[in-house]
Amino acid sequence: MKTRAAVAFAAKKPLEIVELDLEGPRAGEVLVEIKATGICHTDAYTLDGFDSEGIFPSILGHEGAGIV
């Protein structure tokens, strides 16, 4: 299935909205339609280039809220 995501391709660069292929849920998983997500300080830390373990490209935001 197709979805859109704000992807960080490198530190200190603007996020880019791109279309991605997403696998459907596997056994024991659910699909959540994300309605909102928060960007917390760890995401900002990574995006600003301060996280030595930051891996790019990355889809930031792990505080999602949505509909199952």
Residue frames as qw, qx, qy, qz and C-alpha x, y, z in Angstrom:
[[0.000, 0.890, 0.456, 0.000, 0.00, 0.00, 0.00],
 [0.373, 0.496, -0.028, 0.784, 1.11, 3.59, -0.53],
 [0.404, -0.808, -0.348, 0.252, 1.53, 6.13, 2.26],
 [0.292, 0.797, -0.130, 0.513, 3.18, 9.50, 2.76],
 [0.724, -0.531, -0.219, 0.383, 5.82, 10.31, 5.35],
 [0.036, 0.966, -0.234, 0.106, 8.00, 13.23, 6.40],
 [0.939, -0.006, -0.071, 0.337, 11.49, 11.80, 5.93],
 [0.239, -0.893, 0.330, 0.191, 14.73, 13.19, 7.34],
 [0.879, 0.432, -0.109, 0.171, 17.41, 12.41, 4.76],
 [0.599, 0.254, -0.338, 0.680, 20.24, 14.18, 6.62],
 [0.386, -0.595, -0.419, 0.567, 20.90, 16.18, 9.76],
 [0.096, -0.556, -0.041, 0.825, 20.11, 19.91, 9.61],
 [0.063, -0.041, -0.641, -0.764, 18.12, 19.51, 6.39],
 [0.571, 0.015, 0.119, -0.812, 14.38, 20.10, 5.96],
 [0.532, 0.120, 0.825, -0.150, 12.09, 17.09, 6.14],
 [0.271, 0.183, -0.593, -0.736, 10.78, 15.93, 2.78],
 [0.720, 0.173, 0.443, -0.506, 7.26, 14.59, 2.25],
 [0.207, 0.334, -0.818, -0.420, 7.61, 11.46, 0.13],
 [0.878, 0.001, -0.058, -0.475, 5.37, 8.60, -0.95],
 [0.116, -0.431, 0.890, -0.093, 6.45, 5.21, 0.37],
 [0.713, -0.069, -0.624, -0.314, 5.40, 1.60, -0.07],
 [0.385, -0.386, 0.628, -0.556, 4.19, 0.12, 3.21],
 [0.306, -0.037, -0.946, -0.101, 3.67, -3.58, 3.78],
 [0.630, -0.477, -0.268, -0.552, 0.31, -4.55, 5.22],
 [0.498, -0.554, 0.529, -0.407, 0.09, -5.79, 8.80],
 [0.414, 0.209, -0.886, -0.009, 1.39, -9.27, 9.57],
 [0.663, -0.428, -0.608, -0.090, -0.19, -11.81, 11.92],
 [0.564, -0.512, -0.431, 0.484, -0.60, -10.26, 15.38],
 [0.226, -0.142, 0.025, 0.963, -0.21, -6.68, 14.08],
 [0.232, 0.782, 0.547, -0.189, -2.77, -3.96, 13.35],
 [0.355, 0.401, 0.268, 0.801, -2.83, -1.09, 10.90],
 [0.171, -0.700, -0.405, 0.562, -3.20, 2.34, 12.50],
 [0.307, 0.735, 0.292, 0.529, -4.31, 5.37, 10.50],
 [0.435, -0.275, -0.282, 0.810, -2.15, 8.09, 12.08],
 [0.032, 0.890, 0.414, 0.187, -4.07, 11.31, 12.69],
 [0.065, -0.944, 0.227, -0.231, -1.34, 13.18, 14.59],
 [0.865, -0.075, -0.266, 0.420, 2.17, 12.64, 15.88],
 [0.310, -0.939, 0.103, 0.106, 4.43, 14.53, 18.20],
 [0.664, 0.508, -0.330, 0.438, 8.05, 15.37, 17.55],
 [0.676, -0.721, -0.094, 0.118, 9.83, 15.03, 20.87],
 [0.173, -0.898, 0.379, 0.143, 13.22, 16.27, 22.02],
 [0.657, -0.251, 0.648, 0.292, 14.98, 13.07, 20.91],
 [0.619, 0.601, 0.445, 0.241, 13.71, 13.60, 17.35],
 [0.126, 0.989, -0.059, 0.043, 14.93, 17.21, 17.41],
 [0.505, -0.672, 0.503, 0.200, 18.28, 16.05, 18.85],
 [0.706, 0.095, 0.618, 0.333, 18.70, 13.59, 15.97],
 [0.466, 0.787, 0.344, 0.213, 17.54, 16.05, 13.30],
 [0.076, -0.981, 0.174, 0.042, 19.91, 18.74, 14.62],
 [0.690, 0.536, -0.442, 0.204, 22.84, 16.33, 14.16],
 [0.259, -0.667, 0.555, -0.424, 23.71, 15.90, 17.84],
 [0.902, -0.164, 0.333, -0.219, 22.85, 12.19, 18.02],
 [0.040, -0.584, 0.764, 0.271, 26.02, 10.26, 17.17],
 [0.338, 0.073, 0.938, 0.043, 23.85, 7.19, 16.58],
 [0.509, 0.557, 0.189, -0.629, 21.39, 9.03, 14.34],
 [0.433, 0.061, 0.801, 0.409, 20.65, 7.00, 11.22],
 [0.415, 0.580, -0.002, -0.701, 19.43, 8.61, 8.01],
 [0.324, -0.372, -0.236, -0.837, 17.14, 8.43, 6.18],
 [0.094, -0.194, -0.839, 0.499, 14.73, 8.35, 9.11],
 [0.335, -0.587, -0.463, -0.574, 11.02, 8.79, 9.70],
 [0.107, 0.132, -0.597, 0.784, 10.88, 10.65, 13.00],
 [0.545, -0.232, 0.042, -0.805, 7.98, 10.83, 15.43],
 [0.361, -0.039, -0.929, 0.072, 7.15, 7.99, 17.78],
 [0.143, 0.239, 0.621, -0.732, 4.28, 9.63, 19.65],
 [0.211, -0.121, -0.633, -0.735, 1.51, 8.76, 17.24],
 [0.394, 0.266, 0.631, -0.613, -2.24, 8.89, 17.76],
 [0.319, 0.158, -0.602, -0.715, -4.70, 7.37, 15.34],
 [0.801, 0.044, 0.161, -0.575, -7.49, 4.96, 14.50],
 [0.335, -0.212, 0.912, 0.105, -7.07, 1.17, 14.46]]
